[in-house]
Every structure is written in structure tokens, then in C-alpha cells.
Amino acid sequence: MIQMVRRYTKIVLDHFLNPRNMGEIEDADGIGTVGDAKCGDIMRLYLDVEDGRIQDVKFKTFGCGAAVASSSVTTELIKGKTIEEALRVTNKKVLEALGGLPDNKIHCSVLAEEAIQAALIDYAWKNKLKIKGLATPEELGIERSDLQ
Ligand code: FES
């Protein structure tokens, strides 16, 4: 266990032990739920969007410490950002912000990138918007019913 903890950066451990923006937003403008079939972890992101800007974001993650840390740092990376800026938050940005993850935990940061996309797909769908650069549910391997 201690060996495993040593593989994480101080930033990862801090986000895992003190997650930012954990919880949910009632009547959120966009909700995205994604999961990793191999490990079974699930990440859900809630967005409040006003005038094309993410005013508030919360997350609920059922998963490993790296998934919790990835979710937490992602909320910090996209809060207050425009939709276009949020779409530029890739898993590489999440990894950078965390100071890296062990190789076998990289997919946890990919889940965070996919959660942003899924929440924005839901937002676009609810508001009948087309957002340039946004993935399709098929590309993410999710169904409309999975978004919430
Ligand atoms: Fe799968 Fe972390 S081990 S998301």
C-alpha cells in the first residue's frame, strides 16, 4: 500500500485526500457519466453553463484514487472557462496538472477528458446546440441514456 502511494505525486495525493468540487448540481445544465469497462470505475460531471461559460462544476466518482484526483483537478481546470476552453482540456492537461500519473493509471485521466465531453454533449443536446470540436456519443461509446 505504501509502495503504491509513493508512485503518486503530492498533487495527486492532495486532490485525492481533499477533493475539490465534489458533489452534484441540482438541475445541472449538463451531466456526463462515463466509465471504464476494464476497471469498472465511473465518473460523473455536472456543469452549470451561463453565456457559454462554465459557472460551476461538480463531480461524483466511484473509482480509484487517481480517478478521484483526475476528477477533482478537472473541475479546477474547467471552472470559469468557456466551452471552447473546456474542450481543450485533454487528458494530457489533466496529467500535467496532476504532475503525472503512473502508467497503469493514465486511463483515469482519459476518463476525466471523456467526462467533460459527455457533460457538454448533454448540455448541447438539452439546448439543441451544435458545439464545434465536441465528440459524438458514439465516439465516446455512450448512449444518450448514459449521459445522466
Ligand atoms: Fe480505472 Fe482509475 S483504475 S479509472
Backbone and ligand atoms as CSV (ligand in chain L), in Angstrom:
chain,resi,resn,atom,element,x,y,z
A,1,MET,N,N,0.834,-1.208,0.000
A,1,MET,CA,C,0.000,0.000,0.000
A,1,MET,C,C,0.870,1.260,0.000
A,2,ILE,N,N,1.872,1.313,0.917
A,2,ILE,CA,C,2.748,2.486,0.994
A,2,ILE,C,C,3.543,2.626,-0.302
A,3,GLN,N,N,3.986,1.489,-0.855
A,3,GLN,CA,C,4.706,1.496,-2.140
A,3,GLN,C,C,3.859,2.152,-3.214
A,4,MET,N,N,2.552,1.813,-3.224
A,4,MET,CA,C,1.644,2.330,-4.234
A,4,MET,C,C,1.484,3.839,-4.060
A,5,VAL,N,N,1.329,4.292,-2.824
A,5,VAL,CA,C,1.155,5.723,-2.549
A,5,VAL,C,C,2.367,6.504,-3.014
A,6,ARG,N,N,3.571,5.913,-2.889
A,6,ARG,CA,C,4.807,6.588,-3.296
A,6,ARG,C,C,4.844,6.866,-4.793
A,7,ARG,N,N,4.066,6.131,-5.559
A,7,ARG,CA,C,4.063,6.318,-7.007
A,7,ARG,C,C,3.264,7.552,-7.410
A,8,TYR,N,N,2.525,8.130,-6.487
A,8,TYR,CA,C,1.707,9.307,-6.794
A,8,TYR,C,C,2.421,10.591,-6.391
A,9,THR,N,N,2.171,11.656,-7.178
A,9,THR,CA,C,2.755,12.958,-6.844
A,9,THR,C,C,2.008,13.539,-5.640
A,10,LYS,N,N,2.623,14.555,-5.048
A,10,LYS,CA,C,1.968,15.232,-3.914
A,10,LYS,C,C,0.650,15.858,-4.356
A,11,ILE,N,N,0.619,16.344,-5.596
A,11,ILE,CA,C,-0.612,16.986,-6.111
A,11,ILE,C,C,-1.730,15.952,-6.204
A,12,VAL,N,N,-1.398,14.756,-6.706
A,12,VAL,CA,C,-2.417,13.699,-6.812
A,12,VAL,C,C,-2.950,13.354,-5.425
A,13,LEU,N,N,-2.033,13.181,-4.490
A,13,LEU,CA,C,-2.460,12.806,-3.134
A,13,LEU,C,C,-3.316,13.897,-2.507
A,14,ASP,N,N,-2.942,15.157,-2.761
A,14,ASP,CA,C,-3.719,16.265,-2.203
A,14,ASP,C,C,-5.143,16.274,-2.774
A,15,HIS,N,N,-5.261,16.075,-4.092
A,15,HIS,CA,C,-6.611,16.076,-4.691
A,15,HIS,C,C,-7.414,14.859,-4.246
A,16,PHE,N,N,-6.717,13.753,-4.001
A,16,PHE,CA,C,-7.429,12.560,-3.553
A,16,PHE,C,C,-7.925,12.743,-2.109
A,17,LEU,N,N,-7.050,13.316,-1.274
A,17,LEU,CA,C,-7.413,13.466,0.144
A,17,LEU,C,C,-8.323,14.664,0.400
A,18,ASN,N,N,-8.210,15.693,-0.465
A,18,ASN,CA,C,-9.035,16.904,-0.302
A,18,ASN,C,C,-9.689,17.247,-1.636
A,19,PRO,N,N,-10.595,16.406,-2.104
A,19,PRO,CA,C,-11.162,16.642,-3.437
A,19,PRO,C,C,-11.898,17.974,-3.527
A,20,ARG,N,N,-11.655,18.680,-4.622
A,20,ARG,CA,C,-12.330,19.967,-4.856
A,20,ARG,C,C,-13.626,19.713,-5.641
A,21,ASN,N,N,-14.643,20.471,-5.291
A,21,ASN,CA,C,-15.903,20.470,-6.059
A,21,ASN,C,C,-16.563,19.087,-6.147
A,22,MET,N,N,-16.487,18.340,-5.075
A,22,MET,CA,C,-17.154,17.039,-5.059
A,22,MET,C,C,-18.625,17.252,-4.712
A,23,GLY,N,N,-19.494,16.529,-5.368
A,23,GLY,CA,C,-20.919,16.639,-5.088
A,23,GLY,C,C,-21.692,16.709,-6.380
A,24,GLU,N,N,-22.912,17.224,-6.282
A,24,GLU,CA,C,-23.693,17.324,-7.506
A,24,GLU,C,C,-24.400,18.662,-7.586
A,25,ILE,N,N,-24.793,19.039,-8.787
A,25,ILE,CA,C,-25.522,20.293,-9.003
A,25,ILE,C,C,-26.952,19.907,-9.363
A,26,GLU,N,N,-27.882,20.428,-8.570
A,26,GLU,CA,C,-29.282,20.148,-8.855
A,26,GLU,C,C,-29.674,20.856,-10.151
A,27,ASP,N,N,-30.425,20.200,-10.980
A,27,ASP,CA,C,-30.838,20.763,-12.277
A,27,ASP,C,C,-29.648,21.288,-13.087
A,28,ALA,N,N,-28.601,20.512,-13.116
A,28,ALA,CA,C,-27.408,20.923,-13.871
A,28,ALA,C,C,-27.749,21.082,-15.352
A,29,ASP,N,N,-27.027,21.988,-16.004
A,29,ASP,CA,C,-27.243,22.209,-17.442
A,29,ASP,C,C,-26.680,21.067,-18.271
A,30,GLY,N,N,-25.659,20.415,-17.751
A,30,GLY,CA,C,-25.074,19.282,-18.467
A,30,GLY,C,C,-24.565,18.267,-17.466
A,31,ILE,N,N,-24.898,16.991,-17.720
A,31,ILE,CA,C,-24.405,15.916,-16.848
A,31,ILE,C,C,-23.801,14.838,-17.748
A,32,GLY,N,N,-22.604,14.459,-17.433
A,32,GLY,CA,C,-21.963,13.413,-18.238
A,32,GLY,C,C,-21.447,12.301,-17.351
A,33,THR,N,N,-21.784,11.078,-17.720
A,33,THR,CA,C,-21.310,9.916,-16.973
A,33,THR,C,C,-20.526,9.004,-17.908
A,34,VAL,N,N,-19.319,8.701,-17.498
A,34,VAL,CA,C,-18.501,7.788,-18.311
A,34,VAL,C,C,-17.915,6.722,-17.390
A,35,GLY,N,N,-17.532,5.624,-18.008
A,35,GLY,CA,C,-16.970,4.541,-17.208
A,35,GLY,C,C,-15.894,3.806,-17.976
A,36,ASP,N,N,-15.073,3.119,-17.243
A,36,ASP,CA,C,-14.039,2.296,-17.867
A,36,ASP,C,C,-14.429,0.833,-17.673
A,37,ALA,N,N,-14.660,0.178,-18.782
A,37,ALA,CA,C,-15.163,-1.202,-18.714
A,37,ALA,C,C,-14.168,-2.145,-18.035
A,38,LYS,N,N,-12.866,-1.854,-18.189
A,38,LYS,CA,C,-11.863,-2.778,-17.624
A,38,LYS,C,C,-11.810,-2.727,-16.101
A,39,CYS,N,N,-11.735,-1.488,-15.547
A,39,CYS,CA,C,-11.590,-1.390,-14.084
A,39,CYS,C,C,-12.934,-1.190,-13.380
A,40,GLY,N,N,-13.949,-0.775,-14.158
A,40,GLY,CA,C,-15.278,-0.593,-13.578
A,40,GLY,C,C,-15.496,0.751,-12.913
A,41,ASP,N,N,-14.501,1.654,-13.005
A,41,ASP,CA,C,-14.655,2.968,-12.374
A,41,ASP,C,C,-15.635,3.843,-13.167
A,42,ILE,N,N,-16.349,4.684,-12.420
A,42,ILE,CA,C,-17.366,5.545,-13.043
A,42,ILE,C,C,-17.149,6.983,-12.591
A,43,MET,N,N,-17.246,7.904,-13.538
A,43,MET,CA,C,-17.057,9.333,-13.244
A,43,MET,C,C,-18.253,10.110,-13.782
A,44,ARG,N,N,-18.791,10.986,-12.946
A,44,ARG,CA,C,-19.923,11.815,-13.382
A,44,ARG,C,C,-19.596,13.280,-13.130
A,45,LEU,N,N,-19.833,14.095,-14.146
A,45,LEU,CA,C,-19.541,15.528,-14.056
A,45,LEU,C,C,-20.835,16.313,-14.262
A,46,TYR,N,N,-21.035,17.313,-13.416
A,46,TYR,CA,C,-22.217,18.184,-13.511
A,46,TYR,C,C,-21.734,19.586,-13.879
A,47,LEU,N,N,-22.389,20.208,-14.856
A,47,LEU,CA,C,-21.993,21.559,-15.270
A,47,LEU,C,C,-23.155,22.526,-15.171
A,48,ASP,N,N,-22.844,23.745,-14.729
A,48,ASP,CA,C,-23.761,24.866,-14.865
A,48,ASP,C,C,-23.126,25.805,-15.868
A,49,VAL,N,N,-23.844,26.105,-16.926
A,49,VAL,CA,C,-23.289,26.924,-18.009
A,49,VAL,C,C,-24.133,28.182,-18.166
A,50,GLU,N,N,-23.459,29.315,-18.203
A,50,GLU,CA,C,-24.161,30.580,-18.423
A,50,GLU,C,C,-23.404,31.375,-19.465
A,51,ASP,N,N,-24.118,31.813,-20.483
A,51,ASP,CA,C,-23.493,32.595,-21.564
A,51,ASP,C,C,-22.237,31.910,-22.102
A,52,GLY,N,N,-22.315,30.627,-22.293
A,52,GLY,CA,C,-21.196,29.889,-22.889
A,52,GLY,C,C,-20.013,29.676,-21.967
A,53,ARG,N,N,-20.194,29.962,-20.694
A,53,ARG,CA,C,-19.102,29.807,-19.731
A,53,ARG,C,C,-19.521,28.840,-18.612
A,54,ILE,N,N,-18.601,28.001,-18.188
A,54,ILE,CA,C,-18.900,27.042,-17.120
A,54,ILE,C,C,-18.801,27.763,-15.776
A,55,GLN,N,N,-19.977,28.061,-15.224
A,55,GLN,CA,C,-20.021,28.824,-13.970
A,55,GLN,C,C,-19.736,27.946,-12.766
A,56,ASP,N,N,-20.209,26.712,-12.861
A,56,ASP,CA,C,-19.998,25.812,-11.730
A,56,ASP,C,C,-19.835,24.385,-12.251
A,57,VAL,N,N,-19.097,23.610,-11.518
A,57,VAL,CA,C,-18.871,22.214,-11.900
A,57,VAL,C,C,-18.675,21.387,-10.636
A,58,LYS,N,N,-19.272,20.216,-10.647
A,58,LYS,CA,C,-19.111,19.281,-9.516
A,58,LYS,C,C,-18.910,17.881,-10.089
A,59,PHE,N,N,-18.384,17.012,-9.245
A,59,PHE,CA,C,-18.194,15.639,-9.722
A,59,PHE,C,C,-18.548,14.623,-8.648
A,60,LYS,N,N,-18.873,13.440,-9.136
A,60,LYS,CA,C,-19.021,12.269,-8.267
A,60,LYS,C,C,-18.292,11.145,-8.968
A,61,THR,N,N,-17.358,10.549,-8.276
A,61,THR,CA,C,-16.575,9.477,-8.901
A,61,THR,C,C,-16.565,8.252,-8.016
A,62,PHE,N,N,-16.898,7.139,-8.624
A,62,PHE,CA,C,-16.806,5.858,-7.942
A,62,PHE,C,C,-15.607,5.164,-8.567
A,63,GLY,N,N,-14.478,5.264,-7.880
A,63,GLY,CA,C,-13.307,4.681,-8.512
A,63,GLY,C,C,-12.055,4.825,-7.683
A,64,CYS,N,N,-10.940,4.660,-8.342
A,64,CYS,CA,C,-9.644,4.654,-7.672
A,64,CYS,C,C,-9.221,6.081,-7.279
A,65,GLY,N,N,-8.153,6.172,-6.503
A,65,GLY,CA,C,-7.648,7.471,-6.064
A,65,GLY,C,C,-7.251,8.360,-7.231
A,66,ALA,N,N,-6.663,7.765,-8.263
A,66,ALA,CA,C,-6.244,8.555,-9.429
A,66,ALA,C,C,-7.464,9.088,-10.176
A,67,ALA,N,N,-8.548,8.335,-10.179
A,67,ALA,CA,C,-9.775,8.802,-10.836
A,67,ALA,C,C,-10.379,9.959,-10.037
A,68,VAL,N,N,-10.348,9.855,-8.713
A,68,VAL,CA,C,-10.861,10.955,-7.866
A,68,VAL,C,C,-10.002,12.199,-8.077
A,69,ALA,N,N,-8.678,12.027,-8.055
A,69,ALA,CA,C,-7.773,13.167,-8.245
A,69,ALA,C,C,-7.950,13.778,-9.635
A,70,SER,N,N,-8.111,12.923,-10.654
A,70,SER,CA,C,-8.313,13.429,-12.028
A,70,SER,C,C,-9.612,14.220,-12.109
A,71,SER,N,N,-10.664,13.722,-11.472
A,71,SER,CA,C,-11.951,14.434,-11.482
A,71,SER,C,C,-11.809,15.783,-10.796
A,72,SER,N,N,-11.185,15.757,-9.621
A,72,SER,CA,C,-11.047,16.971,-8.814
A,72,SER,C,C,-10.258,18.049,-9.569
A,73,VAL,N,N,-9.118,17.672,-10.135
A,73,VAL,CA,C,-8.296,18.679,-10.831
A,73,VAL,C,C,-9.008,19.158,-12.095
A,74,THR,N,N,-9.782,18.274,-12.698
A,74,THR,CA,C,-10.526,18.664,-13.904
A,74,THR,C,C,-11.537,19.756,-13.585
A,75,THR,N,N,-12.188,19.642,-12.429
A,75,THR,CA,C,-13.160,20.687,-12.077
A,75,THR,C,C,-12.445,22.040,-11.953
A,76,GLU,N,N,-11.228,22.020,-11.425
A,76,GLU,CA,C,-10.469,23.279,-11.302
A,76,GLU,C,C,-10.042,23.795,-12.674
A,77,LEU,N,N,-9.742,22.878,-13.566
A,77,LEU,CA,C,-9.272,23.283,-14.899
A,77,LEU,C,C,-10.390,23.891,-15.749
A,78,ILE,N,N,-11.637,23.487,-15.509
A,78,ILE,CA,C,-12.707,23.981,-16.398
A,78,ILE,C,C,-13.632,25.003,-15.751
A,79,LYS,N,N,-13.557,25.158,-14.442
A,79,LYS,CA,C,-14.448,26.116,-13.772
A,79,LYS,C,C,-14.126,27.535,-14.249
A,80,GLY,N,N,-15.150,28.248,-14.680
A,80,GLY,CA,C,-14.961,29.626,-15.141
A,80,GLY,C,C,-14.504,29.725,-16.584
A,81,LYS,N,N,-14.292,28.580,-17.228
A,81,LYS,CA,C,-13.799,28.573,-18.615
A,81,LYS,C,C,-14.965,28.561,-19.604
A,82,THR,N,N,-14.688,29.020,-20.822
A,82,THR,CA,C,-15.699,28.919,-21.876
A,82,THR,C,C,-15.775,27.459,-22.312
A,83,ILE,N,N,-16.829,27.137,-23.033
A,83,ILE,CA,C,-16.978,25.765,-23.540
A,83,ILE,C,C,-15.798,25.402,-24.433
A,84,GLU,N,N,-15.398,26.348,-25.280
A,84,GLU,CA,C,-14.271,26.086,-26.197
A,84,GLU,C,C,-12.997,25.795,-25.393
A,85,GLU,N,N,-12.776,26.556,-24.336
A,85,GLU,CA,C,-11.585,26.316,-23.498
A,85,GLU,C,C,-11.679,24.965,-22.795
A,86,ALA,N,N,-12.873,24.630,-22.321
A,86,ALA,CA,C,-13.057,23.347,-21.621
A,86,ALA,C,C,-12.788,22.174,-22.562
A,87,LEU,N,N,-13.147,22.357,-23.834
A,87,LEU,CA,C,-12.917,21.278,-24.796
A,87,LEU,C,C,-11.433,21.065,-25.076
A,88,ARG,N,N,-10.643,22.055,-24.738
A,88,ARG,CA,C,-9.188,21.898,-24.931
A,88,ARG,C,C,-8.518,21.229,-23.719
A,89,VAL,N,N,-9.298,20.920,-22.697
A,89,VAL,CA,C,-8.750,20.207,-21.529
A,89,VAL,C,C,-8.738,18.704,-21.847
A,90,THR,N,N,-7.609,18.270,-22.321
A,90,THR,CA,C,-7.437,16.858,-22.702
A,90,THR,C,C,-6.867,16.087,-21.510
A,91,ASN,N,N,-6.731,14.797,-21.667
A,91,ASN,CA,C,-6.137,14.014,-20.575
A,91,ASN,C,C,-4.690,14.440,-20.334
A,92,LYS,N,N,-4.018,14.942,-21.389
A,92,LYS,CA,C,-2.629,15.404,-21.187
A,92,LYS,C,C,-2.598,16.600,-20.238
A,93,LYS,N,N,-3.588,17.501,-20.389
A,93,LYS,CA,C,-3.658,18.666,-19.492
A,93,LYS,C,C,-3.938,18.212,-18.054
A,94,VAL,N,N,-4.796,17.219,-17.931
A,94,VAL,CA,C,-5.124,16.686,-16.600
A,94,VAL,C,C,-3.860,16.077,-15.977
A,95,LEU,N,N,-3.127,15.332,-16.792
A,95,LEU,CA,C,-1.874,14.720,-16.310
A,95,LEU,C,C,-0.871,15.789,-15.889
A,96,GLU,N,N,-0.736,16.818,-16.721
A,96,GLU,CA,C,0.191,17.916,-16.399
A,96,GLU,C,C,-0.180,18.551,-15.067
A,97,ALA,N,N,-1.486,18.821,-14.917
A,97,ALA,CA,C,-1.957,19.494,-13.702
A,97,ALA,C,C,-1.722,18.640,-12.459
A,98,LEU,N,N,-1.716,17.333,-12.645
A,98,LEU,CA,C,-1.501,16.425,-11.503
A,98,LEU,C,C,-0.023,16.120,-11.277
A,99,GLY,N,N,0.825,16.602,-12.196
A,99,GLY,CA,C,2.248,16.280,-12.095
A,99,GLY,C,C,2.523,14.850,-12.527
A,100,GLY,N,N,1.581,14.277,-13.278
A,100,GLY,CA,C,1.752,12.925,-13.822
A,100,GLY,C,C,1.011,11.868,-13.022
A,101,LEU,N,N,0.845,10.715,-13.663
A,101,LEU,CA,C,0.245,9.534,-13.021
A,101,LEU,C,C,1.069,8.316,-13.429
A,102,PRO,N,N,1.084,7.278,-12.623
A,102,PRO,CA,C,1.770,6.048,-13.045
A,102,PRO,C,C,1.155,5.533,-14.358
A,103,ASP,N,N,1.946,4.851,-15.163
A,103,ASP,CA,C,1.484,4.381,-16.475
A,103,ASP,C,C,0.153,3.626,-16.420
A,104,ASN,N,N,0.010,2.784,-15.405
A,104,ASN,CA,C,-1.215,1.977,-15.353
A,104,ASN,C,C,-2.421,2.776,-14.853
A,105,LYS,N,N,-2.208,4.090,-14.616
A,105,LYS,CA,C,-3.315,4.946,-14.160
A,105,LYS,C,C,-3.611,6.075,-15.153
A,106,ILE,N,N,-2.931,6.057,-16.291
A,106,ILE,CA,C,-3.153,7.099,-17.296
A,106,ILE,C,C,-4.628,7.121,-17.731
A,107,HIS,N,N,-5.212,5.928,-17.820
A,107,HIS,CA,C,-6.602,5.865,-18.300
A,107,HIS,C,C,-7.563,6.608,-17.372
A,108,CYS,N,N,-7.186,6.837,-16.118
A,108,CYS,CA,C,-8.043,7.590,-15.190
A,108,CYS,C,C,-8.172,9.038,-15.681
A,109,SER,N,N,-7.082,9.577,-16.242
A,109,SER,CA,C,-7.136,10.947,-16.766
A,109,SER,C,C,-7.922,10.991,-18.071
A,110,VAL,N,N,-7.895,9.882,-18.814
A,110,VAL,CA,C,-8.681,9.811,-20.057
A,110,VAL,C,C,-10.173,9.857,-19.708
A,111,LEU,N,N,-10.515,9.207,-18.623
A,111,LEU,CA,C,-11.908,9.210,-18.168
A,111,LEU,C,C,-12.366,10.648,-17.880
A,112,ALA,N,N,-11.470,11.462,-17.301
A,112,ALA,CA,C,-11.817,12.860,-16.988
A,112,ALA,C,C,-12.080,13.645,-18.277
A,113,GLU,N,N,-11.230,13.444,-19.281
A,113,GLU,CA,C,-11.442,14.129,-20.567
A,113,GLU,C,C,-12.795,13.707,-21.155
A,114,GLU,N,N,-13.085,12.423,-21.078
A,114,GLU,CA,C,-14.347,11.919,-21.635
A,114,GLU,C,C,-15.552,12.444,-20.851
A,115,ALA,N,N,-15.376,12.632,-19.542
A,115,ALA,CA,C,-16.493,13.146,-18.721
A,115,ALA,C,C,-16.837,14.582,-19.128
A,116,ILE,N,N,-15.813,15.381,-19.440
A,116,ILE,CA,C,-16.071,16.755,-19.918
A,116,ILE,C,C,-16.881,16.694,-21.205
A,117,GLN,N,N,-16.420,15.858,-22.115
A,117,GLN,CA,C,-17.105,15.735,-23.410
A,117,GLN,C,C,-18.556,15.274,-23.201
A,118,ALA,N,N,-18.736,14.275,-22.356
A,118,ALA,CA,C,-20.081,13.725,-22.135
A,118,ALA,C,C,-21.008,14.779,-21.527
A,119,ALA,N,N,-20.509,15.552,-20.568
A,119,ALA,CA,C,-21.348,16.591,-19.940
A,119,ALA,C,C,-21.695,17.681,-20.953
A,120,LEU,N,N,-20.760,17.995,-21.836
A,120,LEU,CA,C,-21.038,19.019,-22.852
A,120,LEU,C,C,-21.962,18.476,-23.949
A,121,ILE,N,N,-21.872,17.187,-24.231
A,121,ILE,CA,C,-22.821,16.582,-25.184
A,121,ILE,C,C,-24.239,16.720,-24.623
A,122,ASP,N,N,-24.378,16.433,-23.334
A,122,ASP,CA,C,-25.691,16.544,-22.683
A,122,ASP,C,C,-26.182,17.995,-22.718
A,123,TYR,N,N,-25.270,18.928,-22.430
A,123,TYR,CA,C,-25.624,20.362,-22.472
A,123,TYR,C,C,-26.080,20.756,-23.880
A,124,ALA,N,N,-25.324,20.344,-24.893
A,124,ALA,CA,C,-25.651,20.679,-26.280
A,124,ALA,C,C,-26.985,20.055,-26.675
A,125,TRP,N,N,-27.172,18.831,-26.252
A,125,TRP,CA,C,-28.389,18.104,-26.582
A,125,TRP,C,C,-29.621,18.788,-25.951
A,126,LYS,N,N,-29.511,19.146,-24.671
A,126,LYS,CA,C,-30.640,19.790,-23.984
A,126,LYS,C,C,-30.977,21.155,-24.576
A,127,ASN,N,N,-29.962,21.827,-25.090
A,127,ASN,CA,C,-30.158,23.190,-25.602
A,127,ASN,C,C,-30.205,23.253,-27.127
A,128,LYS,N,N,-30.241,22.064,-27.750
A,128,LYS,CA,C,-30.286,21.972,-29.204
A,128,LYS,C,C,-29.182,22.811,-29.850
A,129,LEU,N,N,-27.969,22.630,-29.345
A,129,LEU,CA,C,-26.812,23.382,-29.849
A,129,LEU,C,C,-25.868,22.451,-30.590
A,130,LYS,N,N,-25.138,23.029,-31.512
A,130,LYS,CA,C,-24.030,22.282,-32.138
A,130,LYS,C,C,-22.758,22.919,-31.620
A,131,ILE,N,N,-21.905,22.135,-31.009
A,131,ILE,CA,C,-20.662,22.682,-30.467
A,131,ILE,C,C,-19.500,22.116,-31.278
A,132,LYS,N,N,-18.762,23.035,-31.899
A,132,LYS,CA,C,-17.637,22.610,-32.740
A,132,LYS,C,C,-16.565,21.902,-31.891
A,133,GLY,N,N,-16.088,20.800,-32.385
A,133,GLY,CA,C,-14.999,20.098,-31.690
A,133,GLY,C,C,-15.477,19.104,-30.644
A,134,LEU,N,N,-16.796,19.035,-30.450
A,134,LEU,CA,C,-17.342,18.122,-29.441
A,134,LEU,C,C,-17.460,16.712,-30.023
A,135,ALA,N,N,-17.081,15.724,-29.221
A,135,ALA,CA,C,-17.204,14.328,-29.663
A,135,ALA,C,C,-18.676,13.960,-29.779
A,136,THR,N,N,-18.967,12.869,-30.461
A,136,THR,CA,C,-20.337,12.363,-30.510
A,136,THR,C,C,-20.463,11.273,-29.435
A,137,PRO,N,N,-21.703,10.981,-29.007
A,137,PRO,CA,C,-21.869,9.899,-28.022
A,137,PRO,C,C,-21.281,8.587,-28.554
A,138,GLU,N,N,-21.399,8.375,-29.872
A,138,GLU,CA,C,-20.863,7.138,-30.468
A,138,GLU,C,C,-19.345,7.083,-30.306
A,139,GLU,N,N,-18.687,8.235,-30.517
A,139,GLU,CA,C,-17.219,8.253,-30.379
A,139,GLU,C,C,-16.793,7.913,-28.946
A,140,LEU,N,N,-17.604,8.329,-27.990
A,140,LEU,CA,C,-17.272,8.042,-26.588
A,140,LEU,C,C,-17.778,6.670,-26.154
A,141,GLY,N,N,-18.568,6.057,-27.036
A,141,GLY,CA,C,-19.121,4.743,-26.698
A,141,GLY,C,C,-20.189,4.825,-25.622
A,142,ILE,N,N,-20.930,5.963,-25.624
A,142,ILE,CA,C,-22.013,6.097,-24.640
A,142,ILE,C,C,-23.337,6.282,-25.358
A,143,GLU,N,N,-24.398,5.960,-24.657
A,143,GLU,CA,C,-25.740,6.143,-25.183
A,143,GLU,C,C,-26.308,7.398,-24.561
A,144,ARG,N,N,-27.279,7.972,-25.228
A,144,ARG,CA,C,-27.923,9.162,-24.657
A,144,ARG,C,C,-28.380,8.926,-23.215
A,145,SER,N,N,-28.914,7.736,-22.964
A,145,SER,CA,C,-29.427,7.433,-21.627
A,145,SER,C,C,-28.317,7.335,-20.586
A,146,ASP,N,N,-27.063,7.165,-21.053
A,146,ASP,CA,C,-25.940,7.084,-20.102
A,146,ASP,C,C,-25.512,8.460,-19.622
A,147,LEU,N,N,-25.938,9.496,-20.338
A,147,LEU,CA,C,-25.390,10.819,-20.050
A,147,LEU,C,C,-25.775,11.291,-18.657
A,148,GLN,N,N,-26.920,10.846,-18.153
A,148,GLN,CA,C,-27.350,11.318,-16.843
A,148,GLN,C,C,-27.330,10.210,-15.802
L,1,FES,FE1,FE,-9.703,2.786,-13.729
L,1,FES,FE2,FE,-8.640,4.552,-12.124
L,1,FES,S1,S,-8.206,2.424,-12.192
L,1,FES,S2,S,-10.201,4.900,-13.567
